[in-house]
Amino acid sequence: MNDDLACLMYLLAHDDAAEGPYDRPRTELLVRAAALVDLALRGRLVEDGGTVTVSGTHPTGDPVLDGVLRDAAAGHGWKRLVRRHRKRTLREVEDRLAAAGLLTVKAPRTRYGTRRLTVTDRGVPAAVHARVSATLHGDGPVQEIPAADAALLALADAGRVLSVVSRQDHKTFRARVDACTGTLAAFGPGLEKAVRALRTTMIAAQGGMGGS
């Protein structure tokens, strides 16, 4: 799972005490955005005049990413793709992590509750946190940071995952985070804009925005 951004983003957002994501509606959008970034980095999604198009016809071998590719086939913008089927994508990521033995799944405590998810090996998310922390606190040129690590930092900051980017870190390293977010423009100007707009998208989602 070293290069699976959706799974890595989920592990960054997981909260042991909550037995699941730190904020499920926000994590739905973060994981969905991470999958889109992953596909853009692989060259499978490209931007053409603001519209996202699929490049190639072969499957990725990852059922989560293949599902997102099918969603993108209709031709939408990045922002709409972030919102579409985000609940499904999050559930699929959880199922994939469970199948890999990285999550244990327990039934909800109440009839209308959510299932409880526990990370089986804390070393795995700790390693992801270390990667993103090194990106945040490093002093090397942003251009030399692996694209996946820059994207994870940008997403964690946009989603206010405070266990990854604290409020103080957000202030202190604002320029570095901004530069990491800016690297996404190389894969599509609209992709960068969609990540920068995630906070607004999350607010709208909490108000009942569609796209489940």
Order of alpha helices (4+ residues) and beta strands (2+ residues): alpha-beta-beta-alpha-beta-beta-alpha-alpha-alpha-beta-beta-alpha-alpha-alpha-alpha-alpha-alpha
